[in-house]
Amino acid sequence: MTAPSRASGITLGLVESAREVGPFVVSEAVHEGLAVLPPHEHENPSLTLVVQGAFVERVGDRTWECARGHIVAKPGGAKHANEYRAAGNREILIESRALDTPEMRAFDPAHLPHSPIPGIGERIAAEMRLTDVASNLVLHGWILHLIASVLRFQLHDERQQPQWLRDVRDRLHSCGEDISLDALATGANVHPVHLVRTFKRYLGMTPGAYLRRIRIDRACELLRTSNDSISRIATETGFAHHAHFTRTFLTVIGTTPSAYRRAHHHQKR
């Protein structure tokens, strides 16, 4: 196990341990407290396994709410930004050391809300603490299993996302007012139950939760970058009133809008 250190090829957090496993580097990293990492990119492809906590990752025009058990895959050179909204974020990071590693060269950016191997992040973290001769072999096998699962997901799931679902997602992004599930289903010409099931399959949440996340993401941006009052931000992001906005923000982010703004303004000093 390596001594804790700051920064690595794929993280700006505290790296508690790291190990070379065949053509891969496996690291266990911790992000402490509120933090926003601006858009950046890394040379090599990578997998992130969320072991504890939650954060938002933005890759290109995609925004993913990542929580325990989720996996994020990124090709080398993919520009992305991260927002850690609470303390105690812990991740397993797997990076290819060679750009021409065949298994990871085919990656597109992907978010898997359900791990193909239950508890894989915790199991890898525990295995990294062992030093017997079989440990690297076990880790290598799990890594290859994960890569195969990500590639299968991309080939047979994400790329087959129906056009009507993309249209619903775009409508939610451009929606300035509340919209009913029935209205979304009518516009997509599908049954509401089918819409919800398909939406959750591909995006890991309901349409209502997705719309709420869009609005809270926008509110977070305004709290960090503007001097607008919280009441004005609530109105601009589609909330009925200040109290409703504060309750929703607390539920999603885990702190109030005022505390969030203070923490990020303090971080800039």
N, C-alpha and C positions, 0 to 999 in steps of 0.2 A: 504494500500500500504506500502511495506517495504522501508526502506531507501536504496539508492544505495550502493552496496557492490561489492567487487571483488571476483570472483570465486564462483562456485556452483557445484552441482553434474554433470552438463552437459554443462558447459560453463566456459571459462576463461576470458570472457568479463566483462563489467560493467552491473550488474543486477539492473535495474531500479525499478522493482516491481516483487513480487512473491506472489502466493496464493495457498493454498491447496484447491483442488476441488475433493471431494470424495477420491479415491485412487491415485490421480494424484497431481503433483506439476506443476503449470503453471508459467513461468517466462518470462519477457520481458527483453532482453539483447541487449547491444550495443557494437560493436567492432569498435574501433577508429583507423583509419589509417591502414597502411600496417602492417601485422602480420602473422607469420607462427607458427602454433601450431604443435609440433612434434607428431608422433604417440602416441596415448594414448587410454585408454578405460574407460568406465563407467560401474558400476555394473548393473544399471537398464536400461530397454528399454526406448527409447525416440523418439519423433517426433520434427522436426525443421521446422518451417514455416518462410520463408523469407519474411519479410515485406518491407525491403528497402535494396538496395545495391546488391552486388554480391560477391561470393567467390567460391573457389574450395574445394570440399570435396573428400578425398580418403578413401575408405573403402575396405580393402583387395586389390584385384587387380582391383577394379572399381574406376573410376575417374568421378566425376560429376561436371559440371559447374552449379552452383546454382544461381538463380536470383529471383527477386521479383515474388511472387506468387508460387514458387516452394516449395515442401515438401520433406524432407528427413526422412526416418524411419530407426532406427537401433535397433537391439536386444541388450540386456545387454551383455557386454563383447566383443562387436565388436570393434576391433582395427581400429582407423581412425585418419586422420590428416587433418588440415584445413589450407587454405591460403586465407587471406583477402587482396585483392589487391587495395583497395581504402577506403577512409574514409566514414563514415555514414552507416555502416552495422547495421541493426536492425532485430532481430529475435524473434519469439515467440517459447519458448521451453517447451515441455510437456513431463514430465518424470513420469513413473510409480513408486510409492513409494514401491511397493511390487513385488518381482521377480516372484511371482506366480499369478500376475494379469492375468486372462485367456485371456483377449482381446489382450494384448500386448506380451504375451509369444510366440505367433505364428509368430511374426515378423521375416522376413528376411530383410537384408539391401535393401532398395528400394529408388529410386528417382522418384518423380512424377513431371514432368515439368509443369503440369497444375493442379491447385487445384480443387477438386471436389465441393468446395463451394467458388464461386468468392468473393474475398476480405475477406476471413475468418481471415487472420492474423490481418488485421486492425480492424475487428469487435471484435476479442478477446481482442486486446489491448485496445479498447474503453470500452469494458465491464469490464475489470479489474479495470478501474477507477471508476466504480459504486460500491455502497455499499448497495443497496437495497436487500431485502430478495430473490428476484428472480434471482439475478446475478449469483450465483453459479450454480443454476439449468440450466440456459441458457448455461453457460460455459461447464457444464458436458454433456449436450446434444450435443453440437458441437464437443466436444472431441470424444465422442462415434461415431458420424457420421464420423469423420475423420479416426478413427481407422478402421471402417468397410470399408471405401473407400480404404484404403491402403491394407487391406487384400484382398479385391476383385480385386484390381489391380494386386497383386502378384499371385492370383489364376488364373485369366483369361487373363492376359496380359503378364507380364514379363516371366512367366514360359512357355508360348506358343511361345516364340520368335523362329522363324524358324532357322534351322541350317545354312542355307545359309547366314542369316544375321549375325550370330556369326562369320562365316568364313570371311565375308566382313570386319567386325570390326577388327578381328585378322590381316587381310591383311593390314589394315590401320595402325595398331600399328607397324607392321614390315616393313612398306614401307619407304625406305630411299629417294625415289625420287617422283616427282609428278606422279600421275596416273589419267587417265581420267575416267569419269563416265561410258562411254561406256565399258572401259576395266573392271571395277568393275562389271558391269551388265553382261557382257559376261562370266566372271569367275563364277558368281553366277547363270547363266542360267535364268536370269529374265530380264524383260523389264526395261530400265533406269527409266521410270516414276514410275513404281511399286517399284523399289529399293528406290528411294528418298522418296516416301510416307511412305513406311514401316520403313525406317530408322528414319524418323522424328517422327513417331508414337511411336516407342520404345525408342529412344534415345534423342528426343527433339530437333534435329538439322539435317542439311543436312550432307552428307558424307564429303563435302568440309570443312564445319565448324568444323566437328569432327577432321579431319586431321590437320587443322590449330591449334585447341586447343591442340592436342597431341604435336605438334612442339613447341608451345608457352610454354606449361607446362615444356617440357624438357629444353627450353631456360631459364625459370625462375630458374630451379634447378641449371643449370650451372652458372648463374649470381650470385646465392647465395653461391655456394660451390667451384667455381673455379676462377682462376686468368686469364683465357683465355681472349683474346681480344674480343670485341663485334663482330668484323668482323669474327673471327674464330668461335664463337658461332653461328653466322648466317649461316655459311657454314655447320657446324656440324648438325644443325637442319633443313637443307633442303631448306633454303632460297637462292634466286638467288644472292643477294648482300646485303650489309649493309643497304642501303636506303630502300629496300623492307622489310627487317626484322624490321627496326625501325618503318616504317609506320604501319605494321601489329601489332607489339607489342603495339604501342600507341592505335590502334583501340580496341584491345582485353583487355588490362590491364588498359588503361587510363593514362599511363605515359610512358616515354621513357625507353629503356633498361639501360641507364646510370643512370637515376634518381632512377630506381628500385634497381639497384645494390648499389647505395649510401645509400638508405633508409634502406636496409637490413644489410649492413655492419655497419651502425650507430646503428641499433637495437641490434647487437651482443655485442656492447661495454658496 
